[in-house]
Amino acid sequence: APPAADPAPPRPSRAHIKPAPATVETKGLLTINARPWVRVEIDGALVAQETPVRGKQLSVGAHRVRMVNEPLGFSVERVVEIRADGQTEIFVDVASGRVGIR
């Protein structure tokens, strides 16, 4: 008799395959105040002609924030980290050039 053929390899079980976790777009909030005022751009897009910006919803992660007061020759850019379900606040003192982030 001819040798027995190798049995077909077992089919892989799908029991060990976990479904990919659902991706949830997590957001946080950004508030910007300035003295006297600044125009606000976030990631290159105009967000406000004048501050304040209150509770701007942004995706979690790093965002480039540009704040400008052209009549006073003021322009500053900062990268801020938005936290999940958190609030990030920026205060700009145009006269001194100070930018506080908390």
C-alpha positions in Angstrom: 0.0 0.0 0.0 1.2 3.5 -0.7 2.4 5.6 2.3 -0.4 7.6 3.9 -0.6 11.1 2.7 0.1 13.8 5.3 -3.2 15.0 6.7 -4.2 18.5 5.8 -2.7 21.0 8.2 -5.2 22.2 10.8 -7.0 25.4 9.9 -5.9 28.3 12.1 -8.4 29.1 14.8 -9.7 32.6 14.9 -10.4 32.3 18.7 -7.0 33.9 19.5 -7.4 36.9 17.2 -8.7 39.9 19.1 -10.6 42.6 17.2 -8.8 45.8 16.8 -9.8 48.3 19.4 -12.2 51.0 18.2 -10.4 54.2 17.5 -12.0 57.0 19.5 -11.1 60.5 18.5 -10.3 62.0 21.9 -10.5 65.8 22.3 -9.3 68.4 24.7 -10.0 72.2 25.1 -7.8 75.2 24.5 -8.5 78.7 25.9 -6.4 81.7 24.9 -6.5 85.2 26.5 -4.2 88.1 25.7 -3.6 91.7 26.7 -4.4 93.7 24.7 -5.4 91.1 22.0 -4.0 88.7 19.4 -5.1 87.0 16.2 -5.0 83.2 16.7 -4.0 80.6 14.2 -3.9 76.9 15.1 -2.0 74.5 12.8 -2.0 77.2 10.1 -5.8 77.9 10.1 -7.3 81.2 11.4 -9.3 80.5 14.5 -10.0 84.0 15.8 -9.4 87.6 14.5 -9.2 88.6 18.2 -8.9 86.9 21.5 -10.4 85.6 23.7 -10.7 82.0 22.4 -12.7 80.0 24.8 -13.0 76.2 24.9 -11.7 75.5 21.4 -12.1 71.7 20.9 -8.9 70.1 19.5 -7.7 66.6 19.0 -5.3 65.3 21.6 -1.6 65.8 20.8 0.6 68.7 19.7 -0.8 71.7 18.0 1.1 74.8 16.6 -0.5 78.0 17.9 0.5 81.3 16.4 -0.6 84.6 18.1 -0.2 87.9 16.3 -0.9 91.6 17.0 0.3 93.3 13.8 -0.2 96.9 14.9 2.2 96.3 17.8 4.6 94.2 15.8 4.0 91.1 17.9 4.1 87.6 16.7 4.8 84.4 18.7 4.4 80.7 18.0 4.2 77.9 20.5 3.5 74.2 20.3 1.0 73.1 22.9 0.1 69.6 24.0 -3.7 69.0 24.2 -4.6 66.4 26.8 -7.6 64.0 26.6 -10.6 65.6 28.3 -8.3 68.4 29.6 -8.2 72.1 29.4 -5.1 73.9 28.3 -4.9 77.7 28.8 -2.6 80.2 27.2 -2.2 83.8 28.4 -0.2 86.3 26.2 1.1 89.6 27.6 1.9 91.4 24.3 3.8 94.3 26.0 6.3 92.1 27.7 6.2 89.3 25.2 5.4 86.7 27.9 3.4 83.6 27.0 2.1 81.5 29.9 0.8 78.0 29.2 -0.9 75.8 31.8 
